[in-house]
Amino acid sequence: MTSVQPSEEQFNLQRHSAKGPASPLEWGFPGELTEEEVEVYKTFRDEVEKRGGAFKQAVYSFGEIEGEAHTLTRWLRARKYKINDVISMVEEAVECRASAMKDDFYPDGFQALGADPSIYLAQFPQLYTGKSKKGCPLYISKPGQLQADALDCITSLEGLLKYHWHIMVHDYGARLRKYKEENPSFCRFECFCILDLAHLSAQQLTSRCLDIVKKQAFIDSLCFPETMNKMIIVNAPRFFTLTWKVIKGWIDVRTANKVELYSSKSSATKRLLELIDVNELPSDYGGSAKSTISVLAEQAVSSDVKKMETHILRVRKSASYTYQLASNQEIQISVFTNSTNGASFSISLGKNTPTVKGVTVKSADGSPTECDISGQQKLSTPGAYKIKGESSSGFLGTDNFVVVIRVFSK
């Protein structure tokens, strides 16, 4: 009797007995599927083609350049090849994407946030820079530096989520597609994440901070499943190390094996250099590429703005910040707030009479508001400029204001 040979497609998808069982990290990928998983794959593929439209667009969230096999198996792994659960997940993703999709996922980051993205990133540093040895874009996030009070002055939770859609579709997605075009053999649309917990304290883990992270993570896990190749957590404080041991017991082995945690800087650097070429790893993590501080500073630069500084003022009665202006610079100063009490701001050069005084910075309804307190003029006389805010509500409470100094070359 002649045996029936598997199709080329099935051969490329299916695990062959000689290979043995797939490792936890490789389970569910093309070339590692059981016969039963291949059948589930085919059922899902047929369902995607039958439904088309928003359903198919949700599945192919990075475009069809990712390729059918790797796209479909991402979704199937996310629900452990249980077809009904996978279809329900895509349906939920369609609903989650609907509003953002109407606006093309906010191609303009400024409009999405309602503020300059560089100001936001100064309060919560995050960036894509370089790639891992596997070609995955390198994403670095520094939640230990997240200033939730400052973010409330600059943008709303709605703005943050719109900006997150912008990043995932128009930034991260574009990086993946570009790398695929340059390297046709690149198939796994995943990122390599460095999560830097330096300066993180238990007090920073407020409900507000956690709400921001939770909502962004929800979008990622539902609409962009299985896109993390590896996560290295660095500068982990002792309290988080203990927490991670508990969390690790709650998640499946394959996901847990993607995450490594380091408190020792030298150990973290050694591991990172095993996974990322030295010229791709930022210098503040042990590589020779530009530091993350330099990359973020460069991203804040435009054709006219050469540098930008931000500082949060917590005003009870009064508070101030001083900027030293060099002879080859000019500055403009604006203040963001969501305070309905407001404050009166002045700008003084040294001990001289204030250059600007009595400028009220106040939100009419509690939404983020920006006020140009330098009156759209550029301050150019060298010296120490003192920006002072005086509360309009006395000692009744503390209000937050973010001072933004845009620096220009003369």
TORKEVO-822980 format. One line per field, with one value per residue (C-alpha): x, y negated, z negated; residue in one letter. Coordinates in steps of 0.02 Angstrom, whole numbers, plus 50000, padded with zeros to 5 digits. Example, Ala and Ser with C-alpha at 12.3 -4.5 7.8 and 13.67 -1.06 7.14 Angstrom:
<nodes>
px <- 50615,50684;
py <- 50225,50053;
pz <- 49610,49643;
type <- A,S;
</nodes>
This chain:
<nodes>
px <- 50000,50067,50071,49997,50134,50100,50079,50223,50124,50097,50280,50332,50211,50220,50343,50421,50440,50629,50640,50558,50448,50463,50548,50435,50509,50482,50313,50177,50289,50289,50389,50349,50164,50082,49956,49815,49888,49905,49720,49678,49792,49696,49529,49587,49660,49496,49399,49511,49488,49301,49273,49398,49375,49409,49433,49575,49650,49655,49747,49870,49902,50076,50022,50034,50223,50239,50182,50033,50116,50201,50052,49923,50030,50057,49870,49856,49995,49911,49760,49853,49777,49599,49509,49353,49460,49567,49416,49342,49509,49512,49333,49381,49531,49419,49312,49464,49540,49379,49393,49579,49559,49436,49580,49710,49787,49840,49984,50031,50103,50084,49898,49874,49951,49894,50074,50250,50297,50470,50390,50296,50453,50548,50423,50420,50575,50539,50623,50664,50848,50955,50913,50956,51063,50902,50853,50717,50696,50766,50639,50693,50572,50615,50462,50571,50577,50390,50318,50130,50097,50190,50099,49932,49985,50035,49907,49757,49742,49649,49796,49919,49820,49805,49993,50019,49919,50027,50187,50131,50063,50164,50331,50356,50259,50361,50524,50471,50414,50574,50685,50584,50608,50796,50808,50679,50724,50667,50501,50468,50391,50447,50539,50678,50635,50749,50646,50752,50689,50824,50752,50592,50519,50368,50292,50299,50184,50030,49861,49885,50052,49986,49830,49936,50044,49894,49794,49943,49983,49801,49810,49973,49919,49750,49791,49975,49995,50158,50268,50394,50549,50644,50633,50783,50738,50887,50922,50787,50763,50752,50565,50533,50647,50539,50380,50444,50472,50288,50230,50339,50241,50079,50124,50158,50334,50362,50320,50417,50571,50568,50598,50762,50788,50951,50993,51180,51231,51383,51280,51148,51279,51360,51193,51140,51302,51268,51103,51141,51294,51400,51373,51183,51175,51167,51322,51223,51189,51367,51372,51455,51299,51232,51163,50975,50990,51074,50945,50799,50884,50908,50725,50677,50775,50687,50741,50737,50734,50909,50871,50725,50722,50574,50551,50401,50357,50248,50176,50099,50141,50278,50412,50547,50671,50826,50898,51072,51065,51227,51281,51246,51069,50892,50745,50556,50467,50296,50205,50083,49955,49789,49763,49598,49670,49814,49968,50047,50214,50359,50529,50677,50855,50972,50917,50839,50658,50558,50565,50393,50272,50091,50057,49915,49929,49767,49656,49475,49407,49548,49610,49794,49831,49987,50030,50176,50235,50376,50245,50304,50465,50638,50742,50921,51020,51142,51122,51021,50834,50723,50549,50438,50259,50154,49997,49827,49749,49864,49907,49751,49844,49986,49964,50078,50154,50278,50400,50461,50612,50642,50821,50869,51038,51070;
py <- 50000,49829,49705,49530,49400,49236,49079,48955,48837,48971,49023,48842,48826,48996,49065,49226,49373,49376,49203,49255,49140,48952,48852,48736,48584,48657,48737,48682,48608,48659,48818,48869,48913,49081,49152,49091,48915,48912,48949,48808,48695,48735,48705,48535,48488,48529,48428,48276,48283,48311,48164,48046,47860,47798,47977,48011,47838,47872,48037,47959,47811,47779,47812,47967,47944,48042,48197,48311,48449,48338,48220,48356,48457,48300,48295,48482,48490,48351,48464,48631,48687,48691,48630,48561,48462,48395,48336,48254,48166,48095,48036,47945,47869,47806,47718,47649,47582,47507,47329,47311,47388,47250,47126,47237,47274,47092,47069,46902,46933,46749,46750,46917,46854,46674,46625,46644,46829,46777,46696,46857,46962,46850,46905,47089,47135,47266,47292,47411,47415,47549,47733,47901,48034,48113,47949,47904,47716,47669,47583,47502,47442,47356,47364,47319,47142,47129,46970,46994,46821,46742,46847,46789,46609,46649,46771,46878,47066,47060,46968,47096,47239,47152,47125,47309,47358,47237,47318,47498,47472,47329,47347,47527,47595,47490,47552,47733,47707,47615,47750,47884,47792,47781,47960,48073,48220,48122,48203,48180,48009,47993,47864,47880,47783,47710,47660,47545,47533,47413,47288,47387,47381,47467,47294,47263,47410,47303,47352,47216,47287,47464,47410,47336,47492,47609,47527,47522,47704,47751,47678,47768,47938,47934,47849,47890,48063,48158,48012,48022,48121,48089,47976,47934,47844,47744,47646,47742,47683,47813,47795,47829,47981,48061,48011,48086,48255,48259,48195,48323,48463,48395,48393,48533,48600,48536,48356,48364,48426,48270,48160,48145,48034,47956,47848,47850,47727,47830,47990,47898,47824,47994,48071,47927,47939,48124,48077,47905,47853,47725,47594,47612,47602,47425,47375,47355,47543,47596,47577,47451,47377,47206,47197,47195,47019,46961,47047,46970,46799,46814,46861,46701,46596,46519,46400,46256,46328,46389,46452,46467,46476,46517,46499,46531,46398,46452,46289,46271,46090,46065,46162,46118,46187,46103,46124,46060,45984,45987,45845,45945,45993,45925,46001,46004,46063,46142,46225,46371,46407,46490,46383,46289,46183,46121,46020,45854,45871,45752,45760,45666,45646,45650,45525,45408,45358,45501,45507,45586,45580,45614,45747,45858,46042,46133,46269,46222,46399,46507,46561,46536,46356,46272,46089,46000,45893,45811,45729,45810,45712,45788,45743,45717,45622,45746,45785,45880,45874,45912,45978,45959,46013,45943,46034,45954,46062,46027,46176,46277,46406,46441,46417,46486,46391,46449,46317,46346,46249,46254,46207,46128,46083,45900;
pz <- 50000,50046,49903,49927,49923,49831,49936,49946,49835,49704,49714,49678,49533,49452,49326,49386,49269,49289,49212,49050,48947,48969,48832,48730,48819,48994,48966,49086,49222,49405,49422,49244,49257,49223,49348,49236,49229,49419,49434,49311,49413,49573,49489,49426,49596,49681,49552,49577,49766,49752,49636,49715,49678,49502,49440,49562,49533,49346,49375,49498,49383,49458,49637,49745,49765,49602,49695,49666,49566,49437,49423,49392,49272,49165,49132,49112,48982,48884,48853,48854,49020,48953,49107,49022,48900,49042,49141,48986,48957,49133,49114,48954,49043,49184,49055,48963,49126,49196,49129,49164,49337,49387,49363,49448,49278,49257,49381,49301,49127,49077,49115,49028,48865,48877,48838,48905,48884,48824,48671,48633,48655,48534,48400,48452,48554,48688,48855,48996,49040,49122,49139,49062,49146,49208,49293,49168,49137,48967,48855,48692,48558,48395,48282,48132,48203,48238,48162,48161,48086,48231,48360,48290,48328,48507,48574,48529,48515,48681,48758,48688,48764,48932,48931,48889,49043,49143,49079,49108,49284,49356,49264,49209,49358,49480,49403,49424,49603,49651,49576,49666,49832,49801,49735,49822,49709,49555,49506,49321,49292,49111,49007,48880,48723,48591,48440,48332,48153,48091,47966,47948,47774,47700,47676,47865,47898,47876,47945,48078,48138,48137,48232,48372,48387,48371,48511,48629,48590,48624,48799,48834,48770,48858,49023,49048,48967,48956,49007,48865,48910,48749,48597,48489,48329,48264,48104,48014,47833,47697,47672,47857,47859,47726,47818,47981,47898,47857,48027,48117,48037,48108,48294,48417,48435,48612,48567,48403,48497,48606,48453,48359,48208,48150,48001,48038,48175,48226,48243,48344,48461,48489,48535,48647,48746,48776,48859,48936,49037,48945,49082,49066,48875,48799,48700,48538,48545,48586,48775,48890,48972,48923,48748,48724,48651,48813,48923,48829,48834,49022,49044,48954,49079,49229,49366,49243,49067,49022,48847,48728,48538,48427,48240,48127,47999,47853,47794,47621,47583,47712,47806,47932,48057,48128,48303,48348,48523,48623,48737,48895,48843,48840,48746,48743,48586,48570,48425,48427,48291,48254,48098,48086,47944,48049,48008,48056,48146,48165,48252,48179,48240,48091,47958,48085,48096,48172,48361,48358,48212,48166,48298,48238,48282,48248,48321,48347,48326,48259,48430,48476,48527,48597,48571,48655,48509,48608,48718,48880,48867,48858,48706,48763,48630,48550,48366,48237,48272,48123,48164,48011,47981,47839,47788,47818,47681,47534,47424,47466,47568,47688,47875,48010,48155,48287,48347,48526,48588,48776,48819,48985,49059,49095;
type <- M,T,S,V,Q,P,S,E,E,Q,F,N,L,Q,R,H,S,A,K,G,P,A,S,P,L,E,W,G,F,P,G,E,L,T,E,E,E,V,E,V,Y,K,T,F,R,D,E,V,E,K,R,G,G,A,F,K,Q,A,V,Y,S,F,G,E,I,E,G,E,A,H,T,L,T,R,W,L,R,A,R,K,Y,K,I,N,D,V,I,S,M,V,E,E,A,V,E,C,R,A,S,A,M,K,D,D,F,Y,P,D,G,F,Q,A,L,G,A,D,P,S,I,Y,L,A,Q,F,P,Q,L,Y,T,G,K,S,K,K,G,C,P,L,Y,I,S,K,P,G,Q,L,Q,A,D,A,L,D,C,I,T,S,L,E,G,L,L,K,Y,H,W,H,I,M,V,H,D,Y,G,A,R,L,R,K,Y,K,E,E,N,P,S,F,C,R,F,E,C,F,C,I,L,D,L,A,H,L,S,A,Q,Q,L,T,S,R,C,L,D,I,V,K,K,Q,A,F,I,D,S,L,C,F,P,E,T,M,N,K,M,I,I,V,N,A,P,R,F,F,T,L,T,W,K,V,I,K,G,W,I,D,V,R,T,A,N,K,V,E,L,Y,S,S,K,S,S,A,T,K,R,L,L,E,L,I,D,V,N,E,L,P,S,D,Y,G,G,S,A,K,S,T,I,S,V,L,A,E,Q,A,V,S,S,D,V,K,K,M,E,T,H,I,L,R,V,R,K,S,A,S,Y,T,Y,Q,L,A,S,N,Q,E,I,Q,I,S,V,F,T,N,S,T,N,G,A,S,F,S,I,S,L,G,K,N,T,P,T,V,K,G,V,T,V,K,S,A,D,G,S,P,T,E,C,D,I,S,G,Q,Q,K,L,S,T,P,G,A,Y,K,I,K,G,E,S,S,S,G,F,L,G,T,D,N,F,V,V,V,I,R,V,F,S,K;
</nodes>
